[in-house]
C-alpha cells in the first residue's frame, strides 16, 4: 500500500469487525471497529470538503490522544489535505502561532483543554478561517464549529457529492504530503518536517520487519500522539495489522490524565507499550517503591533475584549461553515468585516495551529485561518517519539500538562524508523511502540534511561486528576538547543522575576548552535526608559547605580509584562544578516537549556561569557562587 488512505482501506477490508480504537468515555473501555472508524472518517473528510478544504490545504490538530484524534487525521488525509499535528505540551502562544503561521494553516481541530491557546492568537493568523472544537460548548463564535456538526455536514455532502468525494480521496498519490511535523526548535525557529503518504507507509513496512504484531494485540498509547514515534508505531503500524489502539482516560487536568495510566494499563492488558526514558524511569521507581513497601525481606529477595537475572541474561545476545545455563532453574523460580506479580500490574499480557525518543540507559534495559518485560531500544528521528533500527524479541543486544530495518540502507560516515569501517565512529546516514521530503519552506536546511537522497541524521554512532547499531548522541551536544577530540556527554549525564539520588539534573559542557565543566541541579529532598541521617544542620554555613563537598564526592565517584572509575574516560569528567538554583523544565523552556534538555538554551542562559567555571577560583566547589546557589536552593 503506497498511501495512508490505501493502507487504512485495506485494513478495513481485512479486519472490518476488529476493534480499532478503544476509548473510556465513562467507567469502561468501548471499542470502535475498523468498519465504524471508516464511516466516521468518510463523514469527517466530506464535512471538511463541504467547508471548502481543497487538496494540499493545511489543517492543524491540537488535542490529547482520543478516537477523534485518529478520525480527524484520517479525515484530513481523505480530504486530500495535510495535517499539522501539534504537541499539547506547547505552552507559549508564540510557539503555536509560529507553527500555524509558517504552515499556512486554514483550520485547527482542537480539544477544550487546548482551545484557549488558539483563541488567544487567532487575531494574528489571517489565514486561519475556522476552529473545529472536539468538545461541545453552549454557544459558538462565527469562526467556530463543533466536530459533530462537521460529521453532519459530511452526511449531506456524501448524499449529493459521493462521486466527487471518491475522486478526491482516490487521487492521493504516494508523494503527496501527509504531515508537516515541527521540530522542537531547540536552537532556532522550529523546522517543519514534510512527511508524505509513502514516507509513512514505507516506514510501517520497514518497522514490521523488526516486529510482528498479530491482529488480536492491543496497546495503550501513552506517548503524545503527535510524536512521529507514536504516530508510526502506535497508529499506522497497528492499523496495518488489524490490531487495537487504546487511549488514556482523559482527566480534567494533565496530571489527572497521568494518574489514570496505571489503572488503564491493567484494564487494557496491552501486549506491548511504547516508551521513552522519562516514562521508563517512572515505571521503575513505582516498581521499586512497591517492593520497598513490602518490607526489607522482600526487598532483599527482589535484589537477589535481579542480580541473578542480570547474570543469566547477560547483554541479551548471549542470554543463557555457556555456564549461564545452570542459572536458568533458579531464575525461573524467581520469575514465578516475584517477577510475574510485577507483570500482573501491567495487565499480564505485556510482551515488551519499545523504547525510543532518546537513548535509554542500559541499567534500565537490564532491569526491565530481568523482570520479563524487555524494553527493546530503538533508534529513529522524525525526518526518517521515524524508525531506523530496533532491538526485538528475536535478536537483541542491550546497550545497542538494534538492527537496521529492512528496505533501508545505513552507513557511518566521517566528517568528509566517507564511509568508515565497522566499529569506527561517525555520523549515521540513511537512505530509503522513509526519508522526509524536506523542511517546509526551508530549502537551505533541507539541502544541509538531505544530500543525494541520503539523510544525514546529525547523530554520532557506529556499527559493531554483529550488525548492531550503537548511537552515541547528537553531534551538536558533543564535548569538543581543545585538541579537537570529541565525546558524547549523554552517558555520563545519565549515569550521574541515575546512580546518585542526590543529583536531579546535570549537563556537561566543553567547547574546545582545556577541560569539561558541569552544571548540576541537586535533589533538595534527598540532600535533606542525607543531612538528617548524618546529623548535619544543612542550613548552617558549615552545613552548606559540607553539602557542597558531598555533591563533589558524588561526581568524583567516577574518578580513578573510586567506585565507578571504569565507566568513562577520565579526561571528560568535569573539573569544575556549578550549582543551579532551579531545574530544567518545559515551563522555563530548558526542556522540550519530549523532556529532552534543550542544550542551546541552557548554555545560552548560563553562559556567565559557564565562563566563571573556567576561572581558577571555580575549581574549589565551595566557591562563593556555589555557596549562594546552595543557600537559595536549600533555604
C-alpha positions as CSV (number, residue, x, y, z in Angstrom):
1,X,0.0,0.0,0.0
2,X,1.6,3.3,-1.1
3,X,-0.7,5.8,0.6
4,X,-2.2,6.0,4.1
5,X,-5.7,6.0,2.5
6,X,-5.0,2.7,0.8
7,X,-3.4,1.3,3.9
8,X,-6.4,2.1,6.0
9,X,-9.0,0.9,3.5
10,X,-7.1,-2.4,3.0
11,X,-7.2,-2.9,6.8
12,X,-10.9,-2.2,6.9
13,X,-11.5,-4.8,4.2
14,X,-9.4,-7.4,6.1
15,X,-10.4,-6.6,9.7
16,X,-13.8,-4.9,9.4
17,X,-15.2,-6.1,12.7
18,X,-11.9,-6.0,14.7
19,X,-11.9,-3.2,17.3
20,X,-9.5,-0.5,16.0
21,X,-10.0,2.3,18.6
22,X,-10.6,1.8,22.3
23,X,-11.8,4.7,24.5
24,X,-13.0,5.1,28.0
25,X,-15.8,7.7,28.0
26,X,-17.2,6.6,31.4
27,X,-16.4,3.6,33.5
28,X,-15.2,1.1,31.0
29,X,-13.5,0.9,27.6
30,X,-15.6,0.8,24.5
31,X,-14.3,-0.5,21.2
32,X,-14.9,1.1,17.7
33,X,-14.4,-1.3,14.8
34,X,-12.4,-0.7,11.7
35,X,-15.6,-0.5,9.7
36,X,-17.1,2.0,12.1
37,X,-14.0,4.2,12.1
38,X,-14.1,4.2,8.3
39,X,-17.7,5.6,8.3
40,X,-16.6,8.4,10.7
41,X,-13.5,9.2,8.6
42,X,-15.6,9.5,5.4
43,X,-18.1,11.8,7.2
44,X,-15.2,13.9,8.6
45,X,-13.4,14.2,5.2
46,X,-16.6,15.0,3.4
47,X,-17.6,17.6,6.0
48,X,-14.2,19.3,5.6
49,X,-14.7,19.3,1.8
50,X,-18.1,20.9,2.3
51,X,-16.3,23.7,4.2
52,X,-14.1,24.4,1.2
53,X,-11.0,22.4,2.1
54,X,-9.0,21.6,-1.0
55,X,-6.2,19.2,-1.9
56,X,-3.0,20.4,-0.3
57,X,-4.6,22.7,2.3
58,X,-3.1,22.6,5.8
59,X,-5.2,21.8,8.9
60,X,-3.7,21.6,12.4
61,X,-4.6,19.1,15.1
62,X,-4.1,20.1,18.8
63,X,-5.6,17.6,21.2
64,X,-4.7,14.8,23.6
65,X,-5.0,11.2,22.2
66,X,-8.6,10.0,21.7
67,X,-10.7,8.3,19.0
68,X,-11.4,11.6,17.3
69,X,-7.7,12.3,17.0
70,X,-7.3,9.4,14.6
71,X,-10.6,10.1,12.9
72,X,-9.6,13.8,12.4
73,X,-6.2,13.0,10.9
74,X,-7.6,10.4,8.6
75,X,-10.4,12.7,7.7
76,X,-7.9,15.4,6.8
77,X,-5.9,12.9,4.6
78,X,-9.0,11.6,2.8
79,X,-10.0,15.2,2.0
80,X,-6.6,15.4,0.3
81,X,-5.3,17.9,2.9
82,X,-2.2,17.9,5.1
83,X,-2.2,17.5,8.9
84,X,0.0,19.7,11.1
85,X,0.0,17.7,14.4
86,X,0.9,19.9,17.3
87,X,2.0,18.9,20.8
88,X,-0.4,19.6,23.7
89,X,2.8,20.5,25.7
90,X,3.3,23.7,23.7
91,X,2.6,26.3,26.3
92,X,3.8,29.6,24.8
93,X,1.2,31.1,22.5
94,X,4.1,32.2,20.2
95,X,5.2,28.6,19.8
96,X,1.8,27.6,18.4
97,X,1.4,30.9,16.4
98,X,4.7,30.3,14.6
99,X,3.7,26.8,13.5
100,X,0.2,27.8,12.4
101,X,1.5,30.9,10.5
102,X,4.5,29.2,9.0
103,X,2.5,26.2,7.7
104,X,-0.3,28.5,6.4
105,X,-2.9,26.5,8.4
106,X,-6.5,27.2,7.4
107,X,-8.3,25.3,10.2
108,X,-7.5,24.0,13.6
109,X,-9.1,20.9,15.2
110,X,-8.7,21.4,18.9
111,X,-9.9,19.9,22.3
112,X,-11.4,22.1,25.0
113,X,-8.3,22.0,27.2
114,X,-6.3,23.5,24.3
115,X,-8.8,25.8,22.7
116,X,-7.8,28.9,24.8
117,X,-4.2,28.6,23.3
118,X,-5.6,29.1,19.8
119,X,-8.2,31.6,20.8
120,X,-5.5,33.9,22.2
121,X,-3.6,34.1,18.9
122,X,-6.2,33.8,16.2
123,X,-6.3,37.5,15.6
124,X,-2.7,37.3,14.4
125,X,-3.4,34.5,11.9
126,X,-5.3,35.9,8.9
127,X,-5.1,32.6,7.1
128,X,-6.9,30.7,9.9
129,X,-10.6,30.5,8.8
130,X,-12.1,28.0,11.2
131,X,-11.7,26.5,14.7
132,X,-13.2,23.0,14.9
133,X,-13.9,22.1,18.5
134,X,-13.8,18.4,19.5
135,X,-15.9,19.1,22.6
136,X,-19.3,20.7,22.7
137,X,-20.0,24.0,24.4
138,X,-23.1,26.2,24.9
139,X,-22.5,28.7,22.1
140,X,-20.1,29.1,19.2
141,X,-18.5,32.1,17.6
142,X,-18.7,32.8,13.9
143,X,-15.4,31.1,13.2
144,X,-16.1,28.1,15.4
145,X,-17.8,24.8,14.7
146,X,-18.4,21.6,16.7
147,X,-16.8,18.5,15.4
148,X,-20.1,16.6,15.4
149,X,-21.5,19.2,13.1
150,X,-18.7,18.6,10.7
151,X,-19.8,15.0,10.6
152,X,-23.4,16.1,9.9
153,X,-22.2,18.3,7.1
154,X,-20.3,15.3,5.8
155,X,-23.6,13.3,5.7
156,X,-25.2,15.9,3.5
157,X,-22.1,16.2,1.2
158,X,-22.0,12.4,0.7
159,X,-25.6,12.3,-0.3
160,X,-25.1,14.7,-3.1
161,X,-21.4,14.5,-4.0
162,X,-20.3,10.9,-3.4
163,X,-18.5,10.7,-6.7
164,X,-16.7,13.9,-6.1
165,X,-15.6,12.7,-2.7
166,X,-14.3,9.4,-4.0
167,X,-12.4,11.1,-6.8
168,X,-10.7,13.3,-4.2
169,X,-9.5,10.5,-1.8
170,X,-8.6,8.2,-4.7
171,X,-6.5,11.0,-6.3
172,X,-4.0,11.0,-3.4
173,X,-0.5,9.9,-4.7
174,X,2.3,8.3,-2.7
175,X,4.4,11.5,-2.8
176,X,1.6,13.8,-1.7
177,X,2.2,15.3,1.7
178,X,0.5,13.8,4.7
179,X,2.0,15.7,7.7
180,X,4.1,18.7,8.5
181,X,5.7,17.8,11.9
182,X,7.5,20.6,13.6
183,X,10.8,20.1,15.5
184,X,11.1,21.5,19.0
185,X,13.2,24.4,17.8
186,X,15.9,23.9,20.3
187,X,18.5,26.2,18.6
188,X,16.4,28.3,16.2
189,X,12.9,28.5,14.7
190,X,11.3,25.1,14.5
191,X,11.6,23.3,11.2
192,X,8.5,21.8,9.6
193,X,9.3,18.2,8.6
194,X,7.4,17.2,5.5
195,X,6.3,13.5,5.6
196,X,4.5,12.1,2.6
197,X,2.0,9.3,2.5
198,X,4.7,6.9,1.2
199,X,7.1,8.0,3.9
200,X,4.7,6.7,6.4
201,X,3.6,3.5,4.6
202,X,7.2,2.7,3.8
203,X,8.2,3.1,7.4
204,X,5.4,0.9,8.5
205,X,6.7,-1.8,6.2
206,X,10.2,-1.3,7.5
207,X,9.1,-1.4,11.1
208,X,7.2,-4.6,10.6
209,X,10.5,-6.3,9.5
210,X,11.6,-5.8,13.1
211,X,8.4,-6.7,14.9
212,X,5.4,-8.9,14.3
213,X,2.0,-7.8,15.5
214,X,-0.9,-10.3,15.5
215,X,-4.4,-8.8,14.9
216,X,-5.6,-9.6,18.4
217,X,-2.9,-7.4,20.0
218,X,-3.7,-4.2,21.9
219,X,-1.7,-1.3,23.1
220,X,-2.3,1.8,25.3
221,X,-0.7,4.7,23.6
222,X,0.8,6.7,26.5
223,X,3.0,8.9,24.4
224,X,1.8,12.2,22.8
225,X,0.1,11.2,19.6
226,X,1.7,13.9,17.5
227,X,5.1,12.4,18.0
228,X,6.5,10.6,14.9
229,X,7.4,7.6,17.1
230,X,3.8,7.3,18.4
231,X,2.3,8.1,15.1
232,X,4.0,5.4,13.0
233,X,4.5,2.7,15.6
234,X,1.3,3.4,17.6
235,X,-1.2,4.3,15.0
236,X,-0.2,3.2,11.5
237,X,1.7,0.0,12.3
238,X,-1.3,-1.2,14.4
239,X,-3.7,-0.2,11.7
240,X,-1.8,-2.2,9.1
241,X,-2.0,-5.3,11.3
242,X,-5.6,-5.1,12.4
243,X,-4.6,-4.5,16.0
244,X,-6.3,-2.3,18.6
245,X,-5.3,1.1,19.9
246,X,-6.5,2.4,23.3
247,X,-6.3,6.0,24.5
248,X,-5.7,7.1,28.1
249,X,-8.9,8.1,30.0
250,X,-8.7,11.8,29.9
251,X,-8.9,13.8,33.1
252,X,-9.8,17.4,33.7
253,X,-6.1,18.2,34.0
254,X,-2.9,16.8,32.5
255,X,-1.9,15.5,36.0
256,X,-5.3,13.7,36.4
257,X,-4.8,12.1,33.0
258,X,-1.3,10.9,34.0
259,X,-2.7,9.3,37.2
260,X,-5.1,7.3,35.0
261,X,-2.2,5.4,33.2
262,X,-1.6,2.6,35.7
263,X,-5.2,1.7,36.0
264,X,-5.8,2.0,32.2
265,X,-2.8,-0.4,31.6
266,X,-4.4,-3.0,33.9
267,X,-7.8,-2.6,32.1
268,X,-6.4,-2.8,28.6
269,X,-3.9,-5.6,29.3
270,X,-1.6,-4.4,26.4
271,X,0.6,-6.8,24.5
272,X,3.3,-4.0,24.1
273,X,3.8,-0.4,25.1
274,X,5.8,2.4,23.5
275,X,8.1,4.2,26.0
276,X,10.6,6.9,26.3
277,X,13.3,7.2,29.1
278,X,11.3,9.5,31.3
279,X,8.4,7.0,31.4
280,X,10.7,4.1,31.9
281,X,12.3,5.8,34.9
282,X,8.8,6.4,36.4
283,X,7.8,2.8,35.9
284,X,11.0,1.6,37.6
285,X,10.6,4.0,40.5
286,X,7.0,2.8,41.1
287,X,8.0,-0.9,40.9
288,X,10.9,-0.3,43.4
289,X,8.6,1.7,45.7
290,X,6.0,-1.1,45.8
291,X,8.8,-3.6,46.6
292,X,10.1,-1.4,49.4
293,X,6.7,-1.1,51.0
294,X,6.6,-4.9,51.4
295,X,9.5,-4.8,53.8
296,X,13.2,-5.5,54.0
297,X,12.9,-9.3,53.5
298,X,11.0,-8.9,50.2
299,X,13.3,-6.1,49.1
300,X,16.4,-8.3,49.8
301,X,14.9,-11.2,47.9
302,X,14.0,-8.9,45.0
303,X,17.5,-7.6,44.7
304,X,18.9,-11.2,44.8
305,X,16.5,-12.2,42.0
306,X,17.6,-9.1,40.0
307,X,21.3,-9.9,40.3
308,X,20.8,-13.5,39.2
309,X,18.6,-12.3,36.3
310,X,21.3,-9.8,35.3
311,X,23.9,-12.6,35.3
312,X,21.7,-15.1,33.4
313,X,20.6,-12.5,30.7
314,X,24.0,-11.0,30.0
315,X,23.5,-8.5,27.2
316,X,20.6,-10.4,25.7
317,X,22.6,-11.5,22.7
318,X,24.4,-14.1,25.0
319,X,21.5,-14.9,27.3
320,X,21.8,-18.3,29.0
321,X,24.9,-19.2,27.0
322,X,27.8,-21.1,28.4
323,X,27.7,-21.7,32.2
324,X,24.8,-19.2,32.5
325,X,22.5,-22.1,31.5
326,X,22.9,-23.5,35.1
327,X,21.2,-20.4,36.5
328,X,18.0,-20.9,34.5
329,X,16.1,-23.0,37.0
330,X,16.6,-20.5,39.8
331,X,15.8,-17.6,37.5
332,X,12.5,-19.3,36.5
333,X,11.7,-19.8,40.2
334,X,12.3,-16.2,41.0
335,X,10.3,-15.3,37.9
336,X,7.3,-17.2,39.2
337,X,7.6,-16.0,42.8
338,X,8.4,-12.3,42.2
339,X,8.6,-11.0,38.6
340,X,5.3,-12.5,37.5
341,X,3.5,-10.5,40.2
342,X,5.1,-7.3,38.9
343,X,4.0,-8.1,35.3
344,X,0.4,-8.6,36.6
345,X,0.3,-4.9,37.4
346,X,0.9,-4.2,33.7
347,X,-2.1,-6.4,32.7
348,X,-0.3,-9.7,32.4
349,X,-0.1,-9.8,28.6
350,X,2.8,-7.4,28.2
351,X,5.4,-9.0,25.9
352,X,7.8,-6.0,25.6
353,X,8.2,-2.2,25.6
354,X,9.7,-0.5,22.5
355,X,12.0,2.3,23.7
356,X,12.5,5.4,21.6
357,X,12.6,9.2,21.7
358,X,16.1,9.3,23.3
359,X,18.8,6.9,24.4
360,X,17.7,4.5,27.1
361,X,20.2,3.9,30.0
362,X,21.5,0.3,29.8
363,X,20.7,-0.2,33.5
364,X,17.0,0.5,32.8
365,X,17.2,-2.0,29.9
366,X,18.7,-4.6,32.2
367,X,16.1,-4.0,34.9
368,X,13.0,-4.5,32.6
369,X,14.6,-7.4,30.9
370,X,15.2,-9.1,34.2
371,X,11.5,-8.8,35.3
372,X,10.3,-10.3,32.0
373,X,9.2,-7.1,30.3
374,X,12.1,-6.3,28.0
375,X,12.4,-2.7,26.8
376,X,13.9,-3.0,23.3
377,X,15.8,0.1,22.5
378,X,15.2,1.5,19.0
379,X,16.5,4.5,17.1
380,X,15.0,6.9,14.7
381,X,14.2,10.6,14.1
382,X,11.2,12.4,12.7
383,X,13.0,13.1,9.4
384,X,13.1,9.3,8.9
385,X,9.3,8.9,9.7
386,X,10.9,7.9,12.3
387,X,12.1,4.2,12.6
388,X,15.6,3.3,11.6
389,X,16.6,0.4,13.8
390,X,15.5,-1.5,16.8
391,X,16.2,-4.5,19.0
392,X,13.4,-7.0,19.0
393,X,12.4,-10.3,20.7
394,X,14.2,-12.4,18.0
395,X,17.6,-10.6,18.2
396,X,18.8,-8.0,20.6
397,X,21.8,-6.7,22.4
398,X,21.3,-4.4,25.4
399,X,23.2,-1.1,25.0
400,X,22.7,-1.1,21.3
401,X,19.9,0.4,19.2
402,X,19.4,-2.9,17.4
403,X,19.5,-3.9,13.8
404,X,18.7,-1.7,10.8
405,X,15.2,-2.2,9.4
406,X,14.9,-3.9,6.1
407,X,14.3,-1.9,2.9
408,X,16.7,0.8,4.2
409,X,20.4,1.5,3.8
410,X,22.6,2.8,6.6
411,X,26.2,3.8,6.7
412,X,28.5,5.5,9.1
413,X,30.4,8.5,7.6
414,X,33.4,10.7,8.7
415,X,33.4,14.5,8.5
416,X,34.0,14.3,4.8
417,X,31.1,12.0,4.1
418,X,33.2,8.9,3.5
419,X,32.0,5.6,4.9
420,X,34.1,4.3,7.8
421,X,34.9,0.7,8.7
422,X,32.9,-1.4,11.2
423,X,33.5,-0.3,14.8
424,X,34.6,3.2,13.8
425,X,32.5,6.2,15.0
426,X,30.9,8.7,12.6
427,X,27.7,10.3,11.5
428,X,24.7,7.9,11.0
429,X,23.5,8.4,7.4
430,X,20.5,6.5,5.9
431,X,18.6,6.1,2.6
432,X,15.1,4.7,2.0
433,X,11.6,5.6,1.1
434,X,11.0,6.7,4.7
435,X,13.3,9.8,4.3
436,X,11.3,13.0,4.5
437,X,10.5,15.2,1.5
438,X,12.3,18.1,3.2
439,X,11.6,21.0,5.5
440,X,8.6,23.2,4.8
441,X,9.7,26.5,3.2
442,X,13.3,25.9,4.2
443,X,15.4,24.8,1.3
444,X,18.7,25.7,3.0
445,X,18.1,23.3,5.9
446,X,16.8,20.7,3.5
447,X,20.0,20.8,1.4
448,X,22.1,20.5,4.6
449,X,20.3,17.4,5.8
450,X,19.5,15.5,2.6
451,X,22.4,15.0,0.1
452,X,21.8,12.8,-2.9
453,X,18.8,11.0,-1.3
454,X,20.9,10.3,1.8
455,X,19.6,11.6,5.2
456,X,22.4,12.9,7.4
457,X,21.0,12.4,10.8
458,X,23.4,14.6,12.9
459,X,23.8,11.6,15.3
460,X,27.1,10.0,16.2
461,X,27.3,6.2,16.2
462,X,29.0,3.0,15.0
463,X,28.1,-0.5,13.8
464,X,29.5,-3.5,15.7
465,X,30.7,-6.7,14.1
466,X,27.3,-8.4,14.7
467,X,25.5,-5.7,12.8
468,X,24.1,-3.8,15.8
469,X,23.9,0.0,15.7
470,X,25.2,2.0,18.6
471,X,24.0,5.6,18.9
472,X,26.3,7.8,20.9
473,X,24.4,11.1,20.9
474,X,23.9,14.3,18.8
475,X,26.9,16.0,17.1
476,X,25.6,19.3,18.5
477,X,25.8,18.1,22.0
478,X,29.3,16.7,21.7
479,X,32.1,17.7,24.1
480,X,34.9,19.0,22.0
481,X,38.3,19.4,23.7
482,X,40.9,22.0,22.8
483,X,42.8,19.3,20.8
484,X,39.7,18.6,18.7
485,X,38.8,15.2,20.2
486,X,35.0,14.7,20.6
487,X,32.9,12.8,23.1
488,X,29.2,12.4,23.7
489,X,28.2,13.6,27.2
490,X,24.8,11.8,27.5
491,X,26.2,8.6,29.0
492,X,28.0,10.5,31.8
493,X,25.0,12.7,32.5
494,X,22.6,9.8,32.7
495,X,24.9,7.8,34.9
496,X,25.3,10.7,37.3
497,X,21.6,11.3,37.7
498,X,20.6,7.6,37.6
499,X,23.2,6.4,40.1
500,X,23.1,9.2,42.6
501,X,19.8,10.1,44.2
502,X,21.3,13.5,45.2
503,X,21.7,14.8,41.6
504,X,18.4,15.6,39.9
505,X,19.7,17.0,36.6
506,X,23.1,17.9,35.1
507,X,24.7,19.0,31.9
508,X,28.3,18.7,30.8
509,X,30.0,21.4,28.7
510,X,33.2,21.6,26.8
511,X,33.5,23.7,23.6
512,X,37.2,23.5,22.6
513,X,38.3,24.2,26.2
514,X,41.2,22.6,28.2
515,X,38.7,20.8,30.5
516,X,35.0,19.9,30.9
517,X,32.7,21.6,33.4
518,X,29.3,20.6,34.7
519,X,26.1,22.4,35.7
520,X,24.2,20.5,38.5
521,X,20.7,20.9,39.9
522,X,20.7,18.8,43.1
523,X,17.8,16.9,44.6
524,X,16.9,19.1,47.6
525,X,14.8,16.5,49.4
526,X,17.4,13.8,49.1
527,X,20.1,16.1,50.4
528,X,18.0,17.0,53.4
529,X,17.5,13.3,54.2
530,X,21.3,12.8,53.9
531,X,21.9,15.7,56.2
532,X,19.4,14.4,58.8
533,X,20.9,10.9,58.7
534,X,24.4,12.3,59.3
535,X,23.5,14.9,62.0
536,X,24.3,17.9,59.7
537,X,22.4,21.2,60.0
538,X,22.1,21.8,56.3
539,X,21.0,25.4,56.6
540,X,24.1,26.4,58.7
541,X,27.2,27.9,57.0
542,X,29.2,24.8,57.9
543,X,26.4,22.5,56.7
544,X,26.2,24.2,53.3
545,X,30.0,23.7,52.8
546,X,29.7,20.0,53.8
547,X,26.8,19.7,51.3
548,X,28.9,21.1,48.5
549,X,31.7,18.7,49.4
550,X,29.3,15.8,49.4
551,X,27.9,16.8,45.9
552,X,31.5,16.9,44.6
553,X,32.1,13.4,46.1
554,X,29.1,12.0,44.2
555,X,30.6,13.3,41.0
556,X,34.1,12.2,41.8
557,X,32.8,8.6,42.2
558,X,33.8,8.2,38.5
559,X,37.4,9.3,39.0
560,X,40.4,6.9,39.2
561,X,40.4,4.8,42.4
562,X,36.7,5.4,43.2
563,X,33.6,3.3,42.8
564,X,32.8,3.9,39.1
565,X,36.2,4.7,37.8
566,X,35.9,2.1,35.0
567,X,32.9,3.7,33.3
568,X,34.2,6.8,31.4
569,X,37.5,8.3,30.1
570,X,38.9,10.4,32.8
571,X,39.6,13.4,30.6
572,X,35.9,14.0,30.0
573,X,34.9,14.1,33.7
574,X,34.2,17.7,35.0
575,X,36.9,19.7,36.6
576,X,34.6,22.5,37.9
577,X,31.1,22.2,39.3
578,X,28.4,24.9,39.0
579,X,25.3,24.5,41.3
580,X,22.0,25.7,39.8
581,X,19.1,27.2,41.8
582,X,16.4,25.8,39.5
583,X,16.0,22.8,37.3
584,X,15.4,22.4,33.6
585,X,11.6,22.3,32.8
586,X,9.2,22.8,29.9
587,X,8.0,25.9,31.7
588,X,11.4,27.6,31.6
589,X,11.9,26.2,28.1
590,X,15.1,24.4,29.1
591,X,13.4,21.0,28.3
592,X,11.4,20.3,25.1
593,X,8.0,18.5,24.9
594,X,9.8,15.1,24.8
595,X,11.6,16.0,28.1
596,X,15.0,16.3,26.5
597,X,17.3,19.1,27.6
598,X,17.5,22.0,25.2
599,X,21.3,22.4,25.3
600,X,21.5,25.5,23.2
601,X,19.1,27.4,25.5
602,X,20.7,26.0,28.7
603,X,24.2,27.1,27.6
604,X,22.9,30.5,26.5
605,X,21.0,31.1,29.8
606,X,24.0,30.0,31.9
607,X,26.8,31.4,29.8
608,X,28.0,33.7,32.5
609,X,28.3,30.8,35.0
610,X,30.0,28.6,32.4
611,X,32.6,31.3,31.8
612,X,33.1,31.5,35.6
613,X,33.7,27.8,35.7
614,X,36.8,28.3,33.6
615,X,38.4,30.6,36.3
616,X,40.9,29.3,38.9
617,X,38.6,30.1,41.9
618,X,35.8,27.9,40.5
619,X,37.9,24.8,40.9
620,X,37.0,24.9,44.6
621,X,33.4,23.6,44.8
622,X,33.0,25.8,47.9
623,X,33.3,29.0,45.9
624,X,31.1,31.9,46.6
625,X,28.7,31.4,43.7
626,X,28.0,27.8,44.7
627,X,27.5,28.8,48.3
628,X,24.9,31.4,47.2
629,X,23.2,28.8,44.9
630,X,23.0,26.1,47.5
631,X,21.7,28.6,50.1
632,X,19.0,29.6,47.7
633,X,18.1,26.0,46.9
634,X,18.0,24.7,50.5
635,X,16.5,27.8,52.1
